[in-house]
Amino acid sequence: MKSRALVLGAGFGGMELSTLLSEALGEKADVTVIEKGDAFVFGYSKIDVMFGRATPEAVRLPYCNFVKPGVRFVQETITAIDPAARRVTTTGGTYEADFLVVALGADYDLAATPGLAEDGYEFYSVAGASRLREVLPAFSKGPAIVGVSGFPYKCPPAPSECALMLHHYLAMRGVRDACEITLVIPLSSPMPASADLSADLVAAFSERGIKLLLGRSVKALEPGRKTAVLDDGTELPYALYLGVPKHQVPQPVLASGMAENGWVPITVRTLETRFPNVYAIGDGAATGMPKAGSFAESAARAVASSILAKIKGGEATPNSGTGSCLVEFGDGRLGWADLDFLTGPKLTSTYHPPSVEGRAHKVQFGAKRMARWFGL
Ligand SMILES: Cc1cc2nc3c(=O)[nH]c(=O)nc-3n(C[C@H](O)[C@H](O)[C@H](O)COP(=O)(O)OP(=O)(O)OC[C@H]3O[C@@H](n4cnc5c(N)ncnc54)[C@H](O)[C@@H]3O)c2cc1C
């Protein structure tokens, strides 16, 4: 009998893992991918949508094009996970497997920040970015806050990118002088894993008059007073609040007993959970590394290698903990840091300073995955 693999979620991690198993086993693979959505959207496309650079329809990559030998795509919502039995219940039925991989990403807990749903705008979902697309053209004066409500959160430099994009968006409309921009992030620098990228971001904020508050997060919005309250008690007035809500694993993962403090503990080199042949990859796994698509992919490579070693024998290649963080500076330039957490004894970071040519790197990043996963 073939070994059955059940992959929960078709994001960066789930699609890369399924693709690798399909490449290695072809029709002999027995992979079922369960995903509630009908299309994939790159995280960074949400920034494009909110600033009107792309329509919500244009950034959708329908899963009907995700077709791989030996891989079955099922569009259903997962409602329960029993990791001990490797059994999953969905809106369409029950599935069991020899290998279970949780790749369900992270959900947003808007209610954890009182006032956010009522008077703020989150920009981390397609729905939130689409709402902002309608709201931003009407914003032309007063204080804007880009605020983060918890840690860890996806793509650590994305709030910095949002603040820079907002600056240029307002400048292009000729209203920047009538607006203030404050960025509130819980980190000690805009991108702690890359001192060079952080330094360039801090310089860019300073040049553009963007106020940066580090080491703090937004605890609540008080809509009546149009005031954001930070965790150290600081109060900031806002006319427009752009927020990153608190993150945690999706509800079925929380209810499964796999998560601790909102995230799934794993062995960082193997991505194994405490349940035999159950792995967690991507944003939902407590790796201590940035929550970014490229890190979900390096985890997927390690899990594919582990599953293949268990099926066919041989040594598994451990997680390299590699990935890159791309940042648009809003003026047409893009910089990025290639990070490697686990290959050597300590983190190494290779920095590519912002340049107009750097944008091609992001275009290639997207094109490579569209070709690999969707045959586009
Ligand atoms: C604004 C922004 C900018 C970003 N920029 C970058 C960038 O430039 N580079 C980069 O590498 N990363 C970037 N990211 C981060 C990146 O999008 C995530 O880290 C990445 O998507 C994580 O991959 P994943 O496989 O863990 O989860 P996801 O890609 O989120 O996939 C999880 C999947 O699980 C599905 N799912 C969840 N719950 C259920 C359920 N109950 N039943 C069925 N299916 C379910 C979801 O629909 C989803 O498709 C950005 C993120 C944001 C928000």
The ligand as an SDF file (V2000), in Angstrom:
LIG
                    3D

 53 58  0  0  0  0  0  0  0  0999 V2000
    1.3200   42.1100    3.7450 C   0  0  0  0  0  0  0  0  0  0  0  0
    2.1730   40.8760    3.6670 C   0  0  0  0  0  0  0  0  0  0  0  0
    3.3370   40.8870    2.9270 C   0  0  0  0  0  0  0  0  0  0  0  0
    4.1390   39.7340    2.8510 C   0  0  0  0  0  0  0  0  0  0  0  0
    5.2750   39.7530    2.0840 N   0  0  0  0  0  0  0  0  0  0  0  0
    6.0130   38.6210    1.9680 C   0  0  0  0  0  0  0  0  0  0  0  0
    7.1600   38.5990    1.1010 C   0  0  0  0  0  0  0  0  0  0  0  0
    7.4850   39.5850    0.4400 O   0  0  0  0  0  0  0  0  0  0  0  0
    7.8770   37.4350    1.0280 N   0  0  0  0  0  0  0  0  0  0  0  0
    7.5210   36.3210    1.7470 C   0  0  0  0  0  0  0  0  0  0  0  0
    8.2010   35.2820    1.6420 O   0  0  0  0  0  0  0  0  0  0  0  0
    6.4530   36.3240    2.5860 N   0  0  0  0  0  0  0  0  0  0  0  0
    5.6880   37.4420    2.6840 C   0  0  0  0  0  0  0  0  0  0  0  0
    4.5840   37.4490    3.5090 N   0  0  0  0  0  0  0  0  0  0  0  0
    4.3390   36.3000    4.4150 C   0  0  0  0  0  0  0  0  0  0  0  0
    3.7580   35.0970    3.6900 C   0  0  0  0  0  0  0  0  0  0  0  0
    2.5730   35.4350    2.9950 O   0  0  0  0  0  0  0  0  0  0  0  0
    3.4680   34.0080    4.7140 C   0  0  0  0  0  0  0  0  0  0  0  0
    4.5510   33.8710    5.5920 O   0  0  0  0  0  0  0  0  0  0  0  0
    3.2370   32.6910    3.9900 C   0  0  0  0  0  0  0  0  0  0  0  0
    2.0460   32.7690    3.2450 O   0  0  0  0  0  0  0  0  0  0  0  0
    3.1970   31.5260    4.9780 C   0  0  0  0  0  0  0  0  0  0  0  0
    2.9730   30.3280    4.3040 O   0  0  0  0  0  0  0  0  0  0  0  0
    2.1240   29.1740    5.0110 P   0  0  0  0  0  0  0  0  0  0  0  0
    2.1280   28.0430    4.0460 O   0  0  0  0  0  0  0  0  0  0  0  0
    2.5870   28.9540    6.3780 O   0  0  0  0  0  0  0  0  0  0  0  0
    0.6490   29.7870    5.1780 O   0  0  0  0  0  0  0  0  0  0  0  0
   -0.3330   30.4020    4.1070 P   0  0  0  0  0  0  0  0  0  0  0  0
    0.3740   30.7790    2.8640 O   0  0  0  0  0  0  0  0  0  0  0  0
   -1.0970   31.4530    4.8290 O   0  0  0  0  0  0  0  0  0  0  0  0
   -1.3030   29.1800    3.7680 O   0  0  0  0  0  0  0  0  0  0  0  0
   -2.1710   28.6140    4.7000 C   0  0  0  0  0  0  0  0  0  0  0  0
   -3.3820   28.0810    3.9640 C   0  0  0  0  0  0  0  0  0  0  0  0
   -4.2210   27.3590    4.8820 O   0  0  0  0  0  0  0  0  0  0  0  0
   -5.5570   27.6220    4.5300 C   0  0  0  0  0  0  0  0  0  0  0  0
   -6.4200   27.3780    5.6940 N   0  0  0  0  0  0  0  0  0  0  0  0
   -6.3940   28.0080    6.8850 C   0  0  0  0  0  0  0  0  0  0  0  0
   -7.3290   27.4910    7.7070 N   0  0  0  0  0  0  0  0  0  0  0  0
   -7.9420   26.5150    7.0090 C   0  0  0  0  0  0  0  0  0  0  0  0
   -8.9980   25.5950    7.3240 C   0  0  0  0  0  0  0  0  0  0  0  0
   -9.6160   25.5990    8.5080 N   0  0  0  0  0  0  0  0  0  0  0  0
   -9.3620   24.6980    6.3820 N   0  0  0  0  0  0  0  0  0  0  0  0
   -8.7540   24.6690    5.1630 C   0  0  0  0  0  0  0  0  0  0  0  0
   -7.7650   25.5050    4.8230 N   0  0  0  0  0  0  0  0  0  0  0  0
   -7.3780   26.4260    5.7240 C   0  0  0  0  0  0  0  0  0  0  0  0
   -5.5630   29.0730    4.1060 C   0  0  0  0  0  0  0  0  0  0  0  0
   -6.6850   29.3620    3.2880 O   0  0  0  0  0  0  0  0  0  0  0  0
   -4.2430   29.1960    3.3650 C   0  0  0  0  0  0  0  0  0  0  0  0
   -4.3610   29.0340    1.9790 O   0  0  0  0  0  0  0  0  0  0  0  0
    3.7570   38.5640    3.5710 C   0  0  0  0  0  0  0  0  0  0  0  0
    2.5650   38.5490    4.3000 C   0  0  0  0  0  0  0  0  0  0  0  0
    1.7620   39.6880    4.3440 C   0  0  0  0  0  0  0  0  0  0  0  0
    0.4690   39.6300    5.1140 C   0  0  0  0  0  0  0  0  0  0  0  0
  1  2  1  0
  2  3  1  0
  2 52  2  0
  3  4  2  0
  4  5  1  0
  4 50  1  0
  5  6  2  0
  6  7  1  0
  6 13  1  0
  7  8  2  0
  7  9  1  0
  9 10  1  0
 10 11  2  0
 10 12  1  0
 12 13  2  0
 13 14  1  0
 14 15  1  0
 14 50  1  0
 15 16  1  0
 16 17  1  0
 16 18  1  0
 18 19  1  0
 18 20  1  0
 20 21  1  0
 20 22  1  0
 22 23  1  0
 23 24  1  0
 24 25  2  0
 24 26  1  0
 24 27  1  0
 27 28  1  0
 28 29  2  0
 28 30  1  0
 28 31  1  0
 31 32  1  0
 32 33  1  0
 33 34  1  0
 33 48  1  0
 34 35  1  0
 35 36  1  0
 35 46  1  0
 36 37  1  0
 36 45  1  0
 37 38  2  0
 38 39  1  0
 39 40  1  0
 39 45  2  0
 40 41  1  0
 40 42  2  0
 42 43  1  0
 43 44  2  0
 44 45  1  0
 46 47  1  0
 46 48  1  0
 48 49  1  0
 50 51  2  0
 51 52  1  0
 52 53  1  0
M  END
$$$$
